[in-house]
Amino acid sequence: MKWKLDKPIALSMKSITPTEEYTWEDWEMETATKYPIRYFLQEVLPIWFYCRIMKPIKNLFYWIRCHTYNRYHILKLQSPRYKWGWCDAVEQIMIASFTVLVNFVEKEEAFTSHIDWDSDYEHACAKNEMMELYNWWKVERWEEEKELETDCAYFAIDEKLKKKDDEMFHRLVNVRHYMWT
């Protein structure tokens, strides 16, 4: 007695293309009627086992991993000026966005990975733009802020910094589609 079902390689589906031809739905109904045990063991049980047993176990291990040591969903909002405590939303947006850029450059090793940034003009420009933004955030931004602290014309320099922050933030938004590895 043969236990393996003769499964067709390709059939159309009534749910996609209404037809009078023999379809997957016809094959399933016919096979389940003729060979109920074999159909259950080969077609129903593996899907049920994967969906009800294996997938939840995989999801559980992934959840444990992401909540213990690979905390991908956590973004630490730290900068040279902000370490902990309350932070206004306007600062959170700025710090979070540039933290994502820093993680992209440093942790994902975006410019040393398998991406060919010189493959076309747009990628080369995006790489240069990201490196300029990265250098500005890591060094220049904080030097500009130190200047603000020492200068007496606080409001004039503060306004200048806000405009520069806005400009750099807009530039970061414009290259965000290239931030994948």
Beta strands, then each sheet from edge to edge (+ up, - down):
end
